[in-house]
Amino acid sequence: MPLEIRLNMDPHVTRRNFLQASLVTGAAMAAPALARQTQPAASPVAQPKPAPLFTISLAQWSLHKTLFAGTLTNLDFPRAAKEDHGIDAVEYVNSFFKDKASNQDYLKDLKKRCSDLGVTSVLIMCDGEGNLGDPDETARAKAVSNHYKWADAAKSLGCHSIRVNAESKGTPEEQMRLAADGLRKLTEYCASVEINCIVENHGGLSSHGDWLAGVMKRVDHPRVGTLPDFGNFYEYDRYKGVEEMMPYAKGVSAKSHDFDAEGNETHTDYVRMLKIVLAAGYLGRVGIEYEGEKASEPDGIRATKRLLERVRAELSK
């Protein structure tokens, strides 16, 4: 509260006393303002970097020629992904370690290599284990059990899923019923080891988005899902197919073949396709799967990665 000076009420106040009192009062009044002025400005609070719309993984099939030629092994695949392409997540294909599914020493070695490199194992794509929708009940049951070891291997490696095929025979309705039966039984096993069981559009009726969505509805299990591939639709509209599969997607496969002078994939409009993916609320990994013939496998992977990164940046604005 300001100090009041009343000269006419105190006969003993001298000019000197008055000036001293005035100085004290002025200093007292100025102190808070001065403190505010000399206080250091607060440092700006660092804003957290927004999470990317999606992250990128590398599907092993992108290097299938190199792997089949023997110049790259399955054990070295994570290193190639990280050191050659700057990708820290990998998607395996069981064809490249077919006899190692139950080899715990091998799986521990592969897992350690990933850990040392800072690479995440995402999923295992499983082929050649029988038809989950086989019309023969015994053959269908055998196909289901053949996949168990891959679910176990996926668990050992730290993957979240195995990718399977929903192949069958008969009318579309018959195939849906049979595929759903086999898939449900396999999914129940996968759930017991905390692994997802996901189906790719990979030929036959599975390349019809509406049919595969119908299979998902029949299985009706939280551990079942889809792996929409941008390319494997053949005569079926790829954009419609991905849109129909996205409600069940637990992964996305960015198929690529050829690129124009601007770096765009010539078969798939990546901007349009990734808008469909993101509109479904998907925020997971998008796996590069280069299958072209014109560029080398490494160059095709790099071109696909550049395209994904560019589109991601555009859609983040």
BATI-517259 format. One record per residue (C-alpha): residue in one letter; y, x, z. Coordinates in steps of 0.02 Angstrom, whole numbers, padded with zeros to 5 digits, always signed. Each point is the difference from the previous one (the first is absolute). Example, Ala and Ser with C-alpha at 12.3 -4.5 7.8 and 13.67 -1.06 7.14 Angstrom:
a-00225+00615+00390s+00172+00069-00033
***
This chain:
m+00000+00000+00000p+00173+00077-00045l+00099+00078+00141e+00165-00093+00028i+00161+00099+00040r+00137-00098+00086l+00154+00113+00027n+00108-00135+00073m-00127-00040+00138d-00020+00177+00068p+00160+00095+00044h-00096+00163+00026v-00059+00011-00181t+00086+00146-00087r+00014+00034-00185r-00128+00139+00019n-00122-00116+00091f+00026-00131-00134l-00039+00121-00140q-00156+00064+00089a-00063-00177+00027s+00035-00044-00181l-00100+00149-00060v-00148-00049+00109t+00008-00178-00062g+00010+00052-00182a-00146+00119+00018a-00105-00134+00083m+00037-00123-00140a-00032+00127-00137a-00163+00069+00069p-00118-00136-00064a+00074+00005-00175l-00007+00189-00002a-00181-00003+00057r-00042-00117-00141q+00086+00114-00126t-00082+00161+00060q-00176-00073+00020p-00116+00069-00135a-00045-00125-00135a-00173-00075+00015s-00127+00077-00118p-00056-00118-00138v-00170-00076+00038a-00130+00057-00125q-00070-00149-00093p-00188-00002-00025k-00053+00033-00179p-00063-00161-00078a-00186-00004-00033p-00048+00014-00184l-00049-00160-00089f-00171+00077-00026t-00084+00168+00016i-00104+00089-00131s-00182+00053+00002l-00108+00084-00131a-00159-00080-00065q-00135+00130-00031w-00043-00075-00168s+00164+00073-00064l-00092+00167+00002h-00171-00060-00055k-00012+00118-00149t+00042+00150+00109l-00124-00055+00133f-00142-00035-00121a+00032+00169-00082g-00026+00082+00170t+00168+00089+00003l+00050-00105+00150t-00113-00060+00140n+00014-00153+00108l+00035+00112+00150d+00148+00077-00091f+00072-00165-00060p+00115-00025+00152r+00071+00175-00027a+00033-00036-00184a+00088-00162+00046k+00113+00083+00129e+00033+00171-00074d+00001-00040-00186h+00081-00172+00007g+00087-00019+00168i-00104-00154+00043d-00061-00019+00179a-00125-00143-00019v-00161-00007-00101e-00121-00131-00065y-00177+00062-00029v-00129-00053-00129n-00179+00002+00066s-00064+00073-00164f+00069+00170+00050f-00098+00012+00163k-00141-00123-00034d-00130+00093+00104k+00118+00037+00145a+00033-00175+00067s-00108+00029+00155n+00026+00188+00015q+00101+00012+00159d+00032+00187-00017y+00072-00028-00173l+00107-00146+00056k+00065+00098+00150d+00045+00145-00116l+00093-00117-00118k+00090-00085+00144k+00052+00168+00074r+00068+00058-00167c+00104-00158-00011s+00062+00021+00178d+00048+00182-00030l+00097-00050-00156g+00081-00155+00077v-00088-00112-00126t-00054-00179+00038s-00165-00067-00066v+00037-00176-00061l-00158-00074-00074i-00163+00033-00093m-00030-00082-00169c-00184-00045-00008d-00096-00017-00163g-00183+00002-00049e-00069-00084+00155g-00058-00163-00077n+00080-00167-00037l+00066-00092+00152g-00013-00162-00099d-00174+00031-00071p-00088-00168-00034d-00159+00072+00075e+00013-00020+00188t-00102+00156+00039a+00101+00108-00119r+00162-00072+00070a-00053+00040+00178k-00046+00177-00055a+00170+00022-00081v+00082-00055+00162s-00099+00122+00107n+00028+00142-00125h+00185-00008+00042y-00024+00018+00188k-00004+00190-00008w+00166+00002-00092a+00081-00110+00132d-00065+00122+00130a+00065+00149-00101a+00170-00083-00018k+00006-00023+00188s-00045+00184+00028l+00138+00058-00118g+00133-00114+00074c+00015-00113-00152h+00053-00182+00019s-00109-00072-00140i-00141+00014-00123r+00031-00067-00176v-00146-00097-00073n-00040-00100-00157a-00034-00186-00010e-00119+00004-00148s-00116-00148-00034k-00079-00107-00136g+00004-00184-00043t+00139-00127-00019p+00168+00040+00079e-00039-00119+00144e-00173+00074+00026q+00068+00176-00002m+00135-00047+00124r-00129-00071+00120l-00117+00150-00017a+00137+00132+00011a+00075-00086+00153d-00170-00002+00084g-00032+00186-00023l+00179+00046+00038r+00002-00103+00160k-00157+00087+00064l+00068+00172-00040t+00169-00043+00076e-00084-00051+00162y-00080+00172+00010c+00164+00086-00044a+00087-00098+00137s-00127+00067+00125v+00060+00177-00037e+00184-00051-00019i+00009+00028-00187n+00071-00116-00133c-00103-00053-00149i+00113-00017-00153v-00037-00051-00179e+00084+00072-00154n+00023-00089-00165h-00131+00108-00083g-00075-00093-00146g-00086-00166-00028l+00069-00149+00093s+00077+00113+00132s+00132+00039-00132h+00057-00181+00007g+00123-00012+00143d-00029-00185+00032w-00189+00024+00011l+00014+00146+00121a+00126-00096+00107g-00129-00139+00008v-00131+00123+00063m+00121+00057+00136k+00026-00179+00056r-00188-00028+00010v-00032+00157+00101d+00145-00041+00115h-00009+00153+00114p+00143+00108+00067r-00092+00158-00054v-00021-00052-00182g+00135+00032-00128t+00047+00058-00174l+00054+00160-00085p+00108-00058-00146d-00006+00125-00144f+00145-00009-00123g-00113+00031-00149n-00175-00074+00017f+00038-00175-00064y-00045+00019-00184e+00045-00168-00083y+00061-00076+00164d+00188+00010+00033r+00021+00150+00114y+00158-00063+00086k-00077-00169+00036g-00160+00084+00060v+00089+00116+00122e+00105-00145+00065e-00159-00101+00033m-00083+00146+00089m+00147+00058+00106p-00018-00128+00141y-00164+00088+00043a+00049+00179-00043k-00041+00142+00119g+00040+00131-00131v+00078+00015-00172s-00056+00108-00147a+00136+00058-00120k-00100+00025-00160s+00084+00106-00133h-00047+00060-00174d+00149+00045-00110f+00186+00029+00023d+00151-00014-00115a+00144+00124-00016e+00088-00080+00150g-00153+00019+00111n-00049-00183+00000e-00183-00051-00008t-00025-00080-00170h-00130-00129+00051t+00073-00062+00165d+00181-00038+00046y+00000+00088+00169v+00163-00080+00056r-00066-00174-00032m-00170+00040+00075l+00067+00080+00158k+00119-00145+00026i-00155-00112+00004v-00082+00117+00124l+00151+00006+00115a+00034-00187-00013a-00170-00028+00082g+00061+00095+00153y-00109+00151-00036l+00063+00161+00080g-00155+00110-00010r-00053+00139-00115v+00002-00006-00189g-00135+00112-00071i+00027+00101-00159e-00146-00022-00119y+00035+00093-00162e-00128-00035-00137g+00091+00059-00156e-00057+00115-00139k+00163+00068-00071a+00059+00097+00152s-00104+00113+00111e-00058-00073+00165p+00128+00098+00102d+00141-00046-00119g-00052-00183+00000i-00001-00002+00190r+00174+00077+00006a+00067-00122-00128t-00069-00148+00098k+00071+00067+00162r+00172+00025-00076l-00004-00177-00068l-00052-00075+00167e+00135+00098+00092r+00134-00051-00125v-00046-00184+00007r-00010+00006+00189a+00176+00071+00006e+00064-00134-00120l-00078-00141+00099s+00067+00071+00164k+00183-00024-00052
***
